[in-house]
Amino acid sequence: MFLCLKKDATKLCIVHSALLIMMVVSVAMLTGCVENLDKSQYRVECKISPELGTDSVSLMLLMEDYNSVYHVASVGRDNASQAFVFEGNIEEPTIAYLKFSNDTTPMMFILERGLTQIDITPNGLVLSGGDANHEYMGYLKARKALLNDKQMLHREYLGHMAADSTIDVAVEKQYLSRDSLLTDSLERITVDAINRGTVASKIIFERYVNTISRKNLQNIYKK
């Protein structure tokens, strides 16, 4: 089963923050609907499109210790269904991901208090929830829009080359300039998102810091 947003390997040990995430997580339960969640409860509702099939799935947390090292903890598991729920208690929002038995690419999100809804479709992941997940999805949408613009520009350039292999130097410079501008925009929104210092920033750092050039890496604030 192939489910992913981006094929980036999750780093389990990084030293990019001195902030310790203190949390107490209860063992997640796969139960029915909870109408009223108290201030420390979370509820993650997941749906998988039928055409994707089903796999055993686990809810995993990346927990940071006093040395700013991440450790993986499993807090829930569903054997095989197209709609499932994870519930429990948590003190602070933290990085989490869904790990499918037949897919090595984790689906990352932020486990936070309240209700989080995840729809897994052939086109990717649709996520709704609290402020932290809203911030994360906002970045992903902006990133996707810029990547789409780069792909359109690339197709336009290839189409021009196919029509006229003797492309004018000035025209080629124009394409390269536009591509460079889009690339810089991608890096800048990533640096800005990381520098916010939120939980969403940690996921963005984990997944996309390796896409930033050395020039723009210097603009990331040292934690």
HUWO-V877283 format. One line per field, one symbol per residue. ss: DSSP state (H for helix, E for strand, - for the rest). psi: psi as a letter, one per 30 degrees, with the letter a starting at -180 (. if undefined). A space follows every 10 residues. Layout:
# HUWO-V877283
ss: ???
psi: ???
This chain:
# HUWO-V877283
ss: ---------- ---------- --------E- ---------- EEEEEEEE-H HH----EEEE EEEE-----E EEEEEEEE-- --EEEEEEE- ---EEEEEEE ------EEEE E--EEEEEEE E--EEEEE-- HHHHHHHHHH HHHHHHHHHH HHHHHHHHHH HHH-----HH HHHHHHHHHH HHHHHHHHHH HHHHH---HH HHHHHHHHHH H--HHHH--- ---
psi: kjjlekikkk kfjligkfkk jkljklkkkj aakjejkafg klkjkkkkke ffallkkkjk kjkkafghkk kkkkglkkej lfklkklakk ekklkllkjk egkfjljkak jlkakkkkkj lffakkkkba eeeeeeeeee eeeeeeeeee eeeeeeeeee eeejfhkkee eeeeeeeeee eeeeeeeefe eeeeffglee eeeeeeegff gkleefeffk kk.
